[in-house]
Amino acid sequence: MLWIMGGWLAVMLLGVPIFASMGLAAAAFVWWGGFPGVVIPQKVIQAVNSFPLLAAPFFILMGNLMNSAGITERIFAFAKVCVGWWRGGLCHANILGSVIFAGMSGSAVADAAGLGTVEIKAMKDAGYDAETAAAVTAASATIGPIIPPSLPMVVYGVVAETSIGGLFIGAIVPGLLMAGAMMVLVWRMAYKRAMPREKFPSAREAWAAFRGAFWALSAPVLLIGGMLSGVFTPTEAAAVAAFYALVLGLFVYRDLSVRELPRIILDTIETTGVVLAIVMCAVLFGWALSVSRFPQAVGTFITEWSTNPLTILLLANVLLLIVGCFMESIAALLILVPILMPVAVKVGIDPIQFGVVFVLNLMIGTLTPPVGIVLFVVAKVAELPFERVTRATAPFLVPLIAVLLAISLWPPLTTWLPGLVFGR
């Protein structure tokens, strides 16, 4: 298995798509180990025959619908009214807008591409330099997969067999802490650089912004309330969210045309296909790891070295931060959860705390080169070189890592709210 993993990493570094390299590595293990070839289609089909995984295409569809239905502009307008009059107000509005958008999309890329288009243009027009606009947009986009709903949390819940509802609720406090920590950094930067501020809104302007964004602001309440009350499961919530975004675009805001739906659906199919290809090959690769007893060997090695939960969490953080620099988050989840989860459970780490820590690590990875997907998206939107966006975003790694350490050192930040809601 070590030889196969070495070959897999070498092939991946040569530029072979990650799903293909994982699939080839798993097929090599099947052939080398003398297993029947029918194992491959069995495991691939089993991987996508999952009810919770149905949430993936619906969350992707919802993000595409919102980006096409004018919802992002209304969210940013409302955020600007709330905090735009602070020093560096549009930076704060950028972060607040991401918090609101996170309660609907669950995707860092959707946040960066959707809200980012609106936010970066508005900030440039208001006199902010392009690097600052891009950096705040990229950093705040990482809130998207933390505050529920969240596609990475769904994938983690499926792989780790952990309550997705518990993960959603457990991630709320860390998501708000991320926003607060970034706002503190922006506040310091704003006074140091004498950033501009918007004029204080009149009552009429505030009411108009709230009225325009009301139905969009209601989406997180609808989704979280429906899950907590038992009206629908987290998987069903994804379908409800997609339908709600469709109704808003077609009948409430009327910024979405029926003619656009085929393009939106095709975009959703394309993105879903990429995600499911990674899921199928990663599950096959995970089976190969399990049969080879590689996770058990890693777990034994780690627990022989230390059984202290805090030490294990800190080691996992270091590993995941490094992996996040080189690997897409969904692929990293599917490969590493089966390896690290047994170790975490063995030393007494709560699966919900571990899940939130896991996902936050990988979201920080979206801001680090060479494979920082959010950096690439924002660089394209802002029309800036990748290197300049990377340098400008670097200071925002400090508050994000501070929150990561906080939720690692103090479990109640992730476990208290699920315990209160579900009586855990």
C-alpha positions, 0 to 999 in steps of 0.5 A: 500500500505504501508503494501504491500511495507513493505512485499515486502522489507521483502521478498526481504531482505530474498533473493527472486529475485527482479522481483519476489518480485515486482510481488508478491507485485503487485499481492497482491495489485490486490487481496487485492484491489478487482481488476480483475485478468486480470489486471496483464497480461494486465500490464505485456504485456503493459510493454514490448510492447514499441518501445524505449525498443527495444534498450535494447537487441540490446545494450546488443548484441553490448556489447557481440559482442565487448567483443568477437571481440577483440575490447576492446584490440584495444581500450585500446591499443589506450588509452595507446598510448595517455596517457600511458606515463603520471605518472600512465599512465595505470590508465589514459589509463584505464579511457580514454578507458572507455570513448571510450568504453562508446560510444559503449556499454552503460553498466557499467557491460560490461565495467567492464567485457570486458575492465576490463579483458584486463586492469587489466592484463596489469596493473598487468604486468606493476607493478601496485598492483591488488587493484589499477588496480581493483579500477580504472577499477570499478570506470571508468566503471561507465562512461559507462551508462552516455556517450551515448548510455546508457541502463539506459537512455533508460529505464528512457526516456521510464518511464518518457516519456522524449526525449531519444535523449535529455538525450543522449546529456545531459549526454555527458558533465557530462560523460567527467567531471567524466573522468576528475575528476577521472584523477585528483585523479589518478594524485595525487595518481600516484605521491604520490605512485610513480606509473610507466609510459609507454615509450613515443610512437614513431610515428610508434607505435602511428599510428599503435594503431590509425589504429588498433582502427580506426573503433572502434573509429568511432562507437560513431561518427556514433551513435551520428552523426546518431541520431543528423542528424535524420538518425535514432532514439536512438532505431534504433541506438541500432540496427545499433550499434549491426550490426556495431559491428558484421561487425567489428568482422566478416569482419574488425578485423576478431577476431569473428568466426561465430561459436561464434554467437550462444553463443553470442546470447544466452548470449544476450537472457539470459541478456535481459530476466532478464532485461525484467522480471524486467521491466514487474514486475516493471511496474505492481508494478508501476501501483499499486503505481499509483492506490494507489496514493502513488506517489501523497502522497509522492509528496504532503509531499515533496512539503509541506516541500519544493518547492525549486528545489535545496532542492528537488534535494539534497533530491533525491540525498540522497535517490538515493545514499541509494537506489543504495546501495541495489537495481539494477539500472534498478529496482530502475529506474522503481520503483522510477521514477514514484514516484519522477518524478512528484515532480521534474516536479512540482517544475520546475526541467528539466526532462533531468537534473533530468534523468542524476542526477538519473542515475549517482546516481545509477551508484555510487550505483554500487560501494557501498556494499552490492549490488555493481554489478560492484564491484562483477564483478571486484573482479571476474576479478581481482581475489580479495576478494570483501572487498579489492576491495570495500576499494580500490574503496572508494577514487573514490567515492569522484570525482564521488560525486563531479560531481554529486553535480556539475550537481545538483547545475548547471543545464546548465551542463546537459541542455545547450548541448541539448538546443544547439542541439535541440533548447530547 
